[in-house]
Amino acid sequence: MMSFIETIQLKLKNFYRSENFIYLVIFVTSLIYIVKQGYSYGSVNHGEVLPIIFRLEDPQYLLRDEYVNGQMLFNARTVFAYYFYILRILTFRMIPLFVLFLINHILVTNLILLGVYRLFGMLIQKRS
């Protein structure tokens, strides 16, 4: 009969080999990346998407602005703007927009890291 400590050690060994451990490592890695690199809301690409979202929420927002009027036509940014606008509607506007952007950033970072892990695993299998 195994002792309590041996049972725990066996479960930990199995956990480290499991897929759940990989997901945990990927999630922690993405959080470390965000803490190290920082996260800024409303800068870089957000500045191009936010006016569209604000216009979708309020049709009077920057009504005479040429840039916003031009962005309301279909382009690469409108897909993301509608994505976040639909998220706002689905959350009943209870979650602030900057939190939705942060959650989306974490999810996308995790998906990219998971994809890299899977591709790397496929390359290693082909070489061995």
C-alpha positions, 0 to 999 in steps of 0.5 A, spaced: 500 500 500 502 506 498 503 512 503 500 518 502 506 522 500 507 517 495 500 518 492 501 525 492 508 524 488 505 520 483 499 525 482 504 530 481 508 526 476 502 525 472 499 532 472 506 535 470 505 530 464 498 532 463 495 537 458 492 541 463 499 542 466 501 545 459 495 549 459 497 552 466 504 553 463 501 557 457 497 561 461 502 563 467 507 565 461 502 569 458 500 573 464 508 574 466 509 577 459 503 582 460 506 584 466 513 584 463 511 588 457 505 592 460 498 593 457 496 599 455 489 601 453 487 606 448 493 606 444 496 604 438 491 600 434 485 601 439 485 608 437 483 606 430 478 601 433 475 605 439 472 611 435 468 606 431 465 602 437 463 609 440 460 611 434 456 604 434 454 605 441 452 613 440 450 615 433 452 622 434 459 621 436 464 625 432 458 626 427 462 630 422 469 627 423 472 625 416 476 619 419 470 616 423 466 617 418 471 613 413 472 608 418 464 606 419 465 603 412 467 596 411 475 595 412 479 591 416 478 595 423 470 594 422 471 587 424 474 588 430 470 594 432 463 590 431 466 584 435 467 588 441 461 592 440 457 585 440 461 583 446 459 589 449 452 588 448 452 580 450 455 583 457 449 588 457 455 593 458 456 591 465 464 590 463 468 596 461 471 596 454 478 596 457 476 590 461 474 586 455 480 589 451 484 586 456 481 579 457 481 579 449 488 580 449 490 575 454 485 570 450 489 571 444 496 571 447 494 564 450 492 562 443 498 564 440 502 560 445 498 554 444 499 554 437 506 555 437 507 549 442 503 545 438 507 547 432 513 545 435 511 539 438 509 537 431 516 539 428 519 535 434 515 529 432 517 529 425 525 529 426 525 524 431 
